[in-house]
């Protein structure tokens, strides 16, 4: 069982603010990998909260420079933070499977993505809702039945609701054979945090949030 604080930490108006606040509630998640760390604003908040943070990004400043999917990390982490990174991945499955490998047993993955929109913009290769995110996490091996899921939320006052977050502990989903076609949602339904069926609306409300 992971120790979770009852105190919400004010992290300001950074992207994924609610997810970051919830990540910091887990007192035993000390070693954190921040993927796509950018200017380091999330890492600074985590370090100020006493976390040991390793950053990885395509550009400086970061502890590890390069593509995360091609980056070898020397040990498993207690938690992985990936805020507004997944939509930039050319191979989502590869990325999420590597996250699974780089977490210790019982470790926490915190993923935040923007909500689906009709506009096609540079760098955003995929669009998301919470249901699709959970579906992909399950296919990558995560049992999401106890996942914490957010509806779209704003980073702070005056911002648009541009964050969908899922926090899930590393617990193996023993996947049966999949067809990658009709029927797979029902096959994977036991690993979702809510009842689902083929064609369900992926715009989920807050769950365990």
N, C-alpha and C positions, 0 to 999 in steps of 0.2 A: 504494500500500500504506500502510495506516495503522500508525503506530508504536505498538506495544502494550507496555507495561511488564510485566515478569515479577513485579512486586511487587504483592501484594494490599494494598489500603488498608483499615484497620479504620475503618468508618464508624459503628460502634455499632449500636443496635437501632432504627433508623428504618425506616419502611415501605419495602419495596423495597431493603433493605440490600444484598443480593447484587448486584442490578442496578446500584446506585450504585457499589459497589466496582469492578465491571467497567467501567462508564463511565469512571471515573477512571484506568483503565489506559491509555486512549487519549491519549497525550501531545499529539497534534496537534488534539485536540478542545478548543479553548480557549474559543470563544464558544458559550455554552450558553443555550438558552431553557428555562426551568422553567415548565411550564404547570400551573396549579392549585397554585401554590406555597404556599398556606395560610400558616402562621406563619413559613415561611422556613427550616425546619430543614434541608432538602436543599440549598438555596442557600447556607447558611452553611458546610456541609461542602465544597461545590464551591469556594467562594471561598477557604476555608482551604487548599485544594489548588492554588490559583493560577489558577482558572478565572475568566473574565469572564462573569458570569451576569446575564441579564435575566429578571425574574419577571413572570408575568401571572396574575391571579386576579380573581375576582368581588369580592373585598373586600380592604381594606388588611390588612397592609402588602404592597405589590407595586409594581414599577416601572410596570406597565401595569394599570389597573383596568378590568375588563369581560370579556365573553365572548370567549374566544380566537378563535372562529370568525368574530367580527365585528371583530376587532382587526387593524389594519394594522401590520405590522412593516417597518422601513425597510431591512433587509438580510437576507441569508441567514445561517443559523447553522451552526456546525460540528456541533452536536448539539442534539437536543430531548429533554427529560426530561418524561415524563408518567406520574406515579405515582398510581394509584388515581383516575384522571380519566376514563378511557374509559367506564366503567360509568355515568357521570353524563351522557353525551352523548345528546341526543335524536336526533342524526343522526351516527352513527358514521362513515359514508362521507365526509361533508363534513369532519369533524374530521381524519381520516387523510389525505385529499387535501390539506388545508391544511398539515398537517405536512410532507408531501412537498414542496410548493411552497416552504416556508420553510426547507428544508435546502439547503445548498450541495451540488453534485455530490460524491458520496462521503461526505456527512455521515451522522451516526448518529442513529437514532431509538431511544430506550429507553422501552418501554411496560411498565408493571406493572398488573395487574388482580387482583382477588380471584377465587378459584376459584368455580365454579358452586355454588349452594346452593338449596334449595327455598324458603327464606323470601323473601317479598316485603317489601322495606324501602324507606322513602322515599328518593328520589334515585337508587337503583340501577335504571336502566331496562333494563339488559341483564345477562346472566350469561355467564360465559366459561370456556373451557378453552383450552389452548395451541393446539390445532388450529383452533378457531374464530377465535382471534386472528390466527393466521398467514393463514388463509383471507381474512379481512377486509383484512389488510395487502396481500396480493397483489392483490385486487380494487381497492384504492386505488392500485396502481401499483408497489408494492415487490417486487422480486425477492428472495425469502426463502430461496433455496437454500443460502446460507451463513449464515443467521441463527443467533444464539445463543439457545437456548431453555432455560428452567428448568422443572422440575417444581415443584409447590407447595412453598414453603419458608417457614419462620418468620422474622420480623424479628430475632429474637434468642432467647436462652434463656428458656424459660417462656412464649413466645408460640405461638399456633396457626399452622399452615402456611397463611398467608393471602395469599401473593404468588405470582403466575405472571408471569414476565418474558420479554420478547423484545427482543433488541437486533438491529437490522438496518441495514445501510448503504444509503444511497440509490443504488440501481441500478435502472434502469427495467425493469419486467416488461412486455414487449411483448405485451399481452393479445390473444388471438384473440377473435372474437365469442363471447359467452356467452349461454346460455339462461336463466340463473338458475333452473335446474331440474336434474333428473337428467342426469348426464354432465359437468357443469361441474368436478367434482373431478378427473376423469381429464384434462380439458382443461388444467387448471391445475397438474397434478401436477409438471411440470418445474420449477416455481417453489417447491416445498416443499423443506424440508431433509431429509426422509425420504420413502421411497415411500408413496404414499397411494392410496386408491381410494374409491369411493362407500361411505359407511357406516363409514369408519375411526374408530377410537376416538381422540378428540381429547385425551385425557388423556395427553399425550406425556411421556416421560422427559426428563431433561437431554440436550440436544443441543448440542455445541460449547461447553458451559458451563464 
